[in-house]
């Protein structure tokens, strides 16, 4: 939870061989603006979250 009361979602952690962080653990974060994208706040927050099992493709097959 951010100090202003909102959650921040990280899609991929640059691990650099560091142990993963635990949920709720305090961390310092930074990023280059070129690696940032934003989602519109007036869009459906659940859009794209429903996945049908038959739509999942196993790339190893």
N, C-alpha and C positions, 0 to 999 in steps of 0.2 A: 504494500500500500504506500502510495506516495504521500509526502507530508501534507498535501492539499486534499487528501481523501480519495484519490483515484488510483485504480490499478494500472500498472504498466505491463504490457504483454511483450515478452521476448520470444521471437520465433526461432532464433538459433543463437546459442551461446558460443562465443569464440573460446573454446576450452583451453587451447595451448597447453594441454597436459595437466591442467589444474583440476582438482576434484570438483564435482558438480556442487552447486549451491542447493541448500534445502529450502523448501517452501517456508516463507516467513523469516528467512535469514536476512539481516541487514547487509546491503551491498552498496558499493559506489559504482555508478555506471557512467559511461561516456561512449560516444559514437561520432563518426564523421557524417556530416549532413548528406553526403552522396549515397549513403547506405540507409537512408530513411525513406519511409513512405507513410502516408497518413490515410486514414479511412474517414469518410464523411460522417459526421455525427448525426445527420438526419436520416441516414440509411437504416434499414432493418438490421439490428445487431445480430440476429440469428441467421441472416442470409448466408447460404452456402454451407451451413453447418450440418444439414441433414444429408447423410450419405446412405445410399442403398447398398447392402453387402455385395450384390452382383455387379455393382459399378466399380468396386475396388479391384485394381489390376495388380497382380503379383509380378513384378518385373523379373523375378528369378525363374518364372515358368516359361 
